[in-house]
Amino acid sequence: MKCLNEINEAIVRAARLQLKTPTFKPQKGLLLNAQALQDVPEIIRDAIGTPPIEEIAAQCLSYHARILPALSNYFGTELTYTIGFTGSGKTL
């Protein structure tokens, strides 16, 4: 529930800053189960191949954008990346 509260706070903050946010609809249940943890590396390989780690690091956002549709398709739901997590439980 903590994560959901943080996301809702981020949406309110974005609105206050007049930033556009995607529609957010939380899903019940867990997406990452034992089978998904086995399948996801293959899904990512199928989406981007096996580029050198330096290339992935240099083009991180591009690679994340390229794997998002494949992961959304696998999980059967629209996925959204979030940014701004500080590790302290607070978003920027």
C-alpha positions as protocol buffer text, in pm:
chain_id: "A"
residue {
  index: 1
  type: MET
  ca { x: 0 y: 0 z: 0 }
}
residue {
  index: 2
  type: LYS
  ca { x: 293 y: 233 z: 64 }
}
residue {
  index: 3
  type: CYS
  ca { x: 386 y: 228 z: -304 }
}
residue {
  index: 4
  type: LEU
  ca { x: 29 y: 312 z: -407 }
}
residue {
  index: 5
  type: ASN
  ca { x: 24 y: 605 z: -163 }
}
residue {
  index: 6
  type: GLU
  ca { x: 352 y: 734 z: -306 }
}
residue {
  index: 7
  type: ILE
  ca { x: 221 y: 709 z: -662 }
}
residue {
  index: 8
  type: ASN
  ca { x: -99 y: 894 z: -567 }
}
residue {
  index: 9
  type: GLU
  ca { x: 108 y: 1165 z: -396 }
}
residue {
  index: 10
  type: ALA
  ca { x: 321 y: 1195 z: -710 }
}
residue {
  index: 11
  type: ILE
  ca { x: 10 y: 1235 z: -926 }
}
residue {
  index: 12
  type: VAL
  ca { x: -120 y: 1511 z: -699 }
}
residue {
  index: 13
  type: ARG
  ca { x: 222 y: 1680 z: -704 }
}
residue {
  index: 14
  type: ALA
  ca { x: 239 y: 1658 z: -1084 }
}
residue {
  index: 15
  type: ALA
  ca { x: -106 y: 1815 z: -1114 }
}
residue {
  index: 16
  type: ARG
  ca { x: 0 y: 2095 z: -880 }
}
residue {
  index: 17
  type: LEU
  ca { x: 300 y: 2158 z: -1105 }
}
residue {
  index: 18
  type: GLN
  ca { x: 69 y: 2147 z: -1409 }
}
residue {
  index: 19
  type: LEU
  ca { x: 242 y: 1840 z: -1551 }
}
residue {
  index: 20
  type: LYS
  ca { x: 57 y: 1588 z: -1760 }
}
residue {
  index: 21
  type: THR
  ca { x: 46 y: 1235 z: -1620 }
}
residue {
  index: 22
  type: PRO
  ca { x: -87 y: 914 z: -1768 }
}
residue {
  index: 23
  type: THR
  ca { x: -408 y: 771 z: -1633 }
}
residue {
  index: 24
  type: PHE
  ca { x: -318 y: 538 z: -1351 }
}
residue {
  index: 25
  type: LYS
  ca { x: -529 y: 236 z: -1270 }
}
residue {
  index: 26
  type: PRO
  ca { x: -382 y: 6 z: -1004 }
}
residue {
  index: 27
  type: GLN
  ca { x: -410 y: -369 z: -1059 }
}
residue {
  index: 28
  type: LYS
  ca { x: -480 y: -619 z: -785 }
}
residue {
  index: 29
  type: GLY
  ca { x: -235 y: -901 z: -731 }
}
residue {
  index: 30
  type: LEU
  ca { x: 129 y: -951 z: -812 }
}
residue {
  index: 31
  type: LEU
  ca { x: 275 y: -939 z: -1160 }
}
residue {
  index: 32
  type: LEU
  ca { x: 612 y: -1085 z: -1069 }
}
residue {
  index: 33
  type: ASN
  ca { x: 576 y: -1450 z: -984 }
}
residue {
  index: 34
  type: ALA
  ca { x: 823 y: -1736 z: -1028 }
}
residue {
  index: 35
  type: GLN
  ca { x: 719 y: -1795 z: -1390 }
}
residue {
  index: 36
  type: ALA
  ca { x: 747 y: -1427 z: -1481 }
}
residue {
  index: 37
  type: LEU
  ca { x: 1094 y: -1409 z: -1328 }
}
residue {
  index: 38
  type: GLN
  ca { x: 1197 y: -1691 z: -1562 }
}
residue {
  index: 39
  type: ASP
  ca { x: 1023 y: -1545 z: -1869 }
}
residue {
  index: 40
  type: VAL
  ca { x: 1115 y: -1176 z: -1843 }
}
residue {
  index: 41
  type: PRO
  ca { x: 1486 y: -1207 z: -1937 }
}
residue {
  index: 42
  type: GLU
  ca { x: 1387 y: -1388 z: -2258 }
}
residue {
  index: 43
  type: ILE
  ca { x: 1122 y: -1127 z: -2336 }
}
residue {
  index: 44
  type: ILE
  ca { x: 1380 y: -853 z: -2292 }
}
residue {
  index: 45
  type: ARG
  ca { x: 1632 y: -1038 z: -2512 }
}
residue {
  index: 46
  type: ASP
  ca { x: 1367 y: -1077 z: -2782 }
}
residue {
  index: 47
  type: ALA
  ca { x: 1291 y: -704 z: -2766 }
}
residue {
  index: 48
  type: ILE
  ca { x: 1646 y: -565 z: -2766 }
}
residue {
  index: 49
  type: GLY
  ca { x: 1882 y: -849 z: -2845 }
}
residue {
  index: 50
  type: THR
  ca { x: 2203 y: -877 z: -2645 }
}
residue {
  index: 51
  type: PRO
  ca { x: 2377 y: -540 z: -2679 }
}
residue {
  index: 52
  type: PRO
  ca { x: 2690 y: -465 z: -2475 }
}
residue {
  index: 53
  type: ILE
  ca { x: 2617 y: -333 z: -2125 }
}
residue {
  index: 54
  type: GLU
  ca { x: 2796 y: -5 z: -2212 }
}
residue {
  index: 55
  type: GLU
  ca { x: 2548 y: 54 z: -2493 }
}
residue {
  index: 56
  type: ILE
  ca { x: 2252 y: -16 z: -2267 }
}
residue {
  index: 57
  type: ALA
  ca { x: 2392 y: 222 z: -2003 }
}
residue {
  index: 58
  type: ALA
  ca { x: 2445 y: 495 z: -2263 }
}
residue {
  index: 59
  type: GLN
  ca { x: 2093 y: 456 z: -2405 }
}
residue {
  index: 60
  type: CYS
  ca { x: 1903 y: 351 z: -2094 }
}
residue {
  index: 61
  type: LEU
  ca { x: 1579 y: 538 z: -2165 }
}
residue {
  index: 62
  type: SER
  ca { x: 1572 y: 421 z: -2525 }
}
residue {
  index: 63
  type: TYR
  ca { x: 1607 y: 58 z: -2420 }
}
residue {
  index: 64
  type: HIS
  ca { x: 1341 y: 93 z: -2151 }
}
residue {
  index: 65
  type: ALA
  ca { x: 1103 y: 241 z: -2410 }
}
residue {
  index: 66
  type: ARG
  ca { x: 1173 y: -50 z: -2645 }
}
residue {
  index: 67
  type: ILE
  ca { x: 1100 y: -321 z: -2388 }
}
residue {
  index: 68
  type: LEU
  ca { x: 786 y: -160 z: -2240 }
}
residue {
  index: 69
  type: PRO
  ca { x: 543 y: -283 z: -2512 }
}
residue {
  index: 70
  type: ALA
  ca { x: 677 y: -640 z: -2488 }
}
residue {
  index: 71
  type: LEU
  ca { x: 643 y: -643 z: -2109 }
}
residue {
  index: 72
  type: SER
  ca { x: 295 y: -487 z: -2123 }
}
residue {
  index: 73
  type: ASN
  ca { x: 193 y: -755 z: -2371 }
}
residue {
  index: 74
  type: TYR
  ca { x: 337 y: -1034 z: -2155 }
}
residue {
  index: 75
  type: PHE
  ca { x: 162 y: -916 z: -1840 }
}
residue {
  index: 76
  type: GLY
  ca { x: -161 y: -833 z: -2025 }
}
residue {
  index: 77
  type: THR
  ca { x: -184 y: -483 z: -1885 }
}
residue {
  index: 78
  type: GLU
  ca { x: -48 y: -139 z: -1963 }
}
residue {
  index: 79
  type: LEU
  ca { x: 269 y: -78 z: -1766 }
}
residue {
  index: 80
  type: THR
  ca { x: 401 y: 266 z: -1670 }
}
residue {
  index: 81
  type: TYR
  ca { x: 752 y: 357 z: -1570 }
}
residue {
  index: 82
  type: THR
  ca { x: 794 y: 597 z: -1281 }
}
residue {
  index: 83
  type: ILE
  ca { x: 1092 y: 818 z: -1207 }
}
residue {
  index: 84
  type: GLY
  ca { x: 1204 y: 1023 z: -911 }
}
residue {
  index: 85
  type: PHE
  ca { x: 1234 y: 763 z: -636 }
}
residue {
  index: 86
  type: THR
  ca { x: 1511 y: 867 z: -399 }
}
residue {
  index: 87
  type: GLY
  ca { x: 1549 y: 537 z: -215 }
}
residue {
  index: 88
  type: SER
  ca { x: 1445 y: 704 z: 109 }
}
residue {
  index: 89
  type: GLY
  ca { x: 1078 y: 642 z: 48 }
}
residue {
  index: 90
  type: LYS
  ca { x: 1026 y: 994 z: -85 }
}
residue {
  index: 91
  type: THR
  ca { x: 978 y: 1102 z: -443 }
}
residue {
  index: 92
  type: LEU
  ca { x: 1128 y: 1414 z: -589 }
}
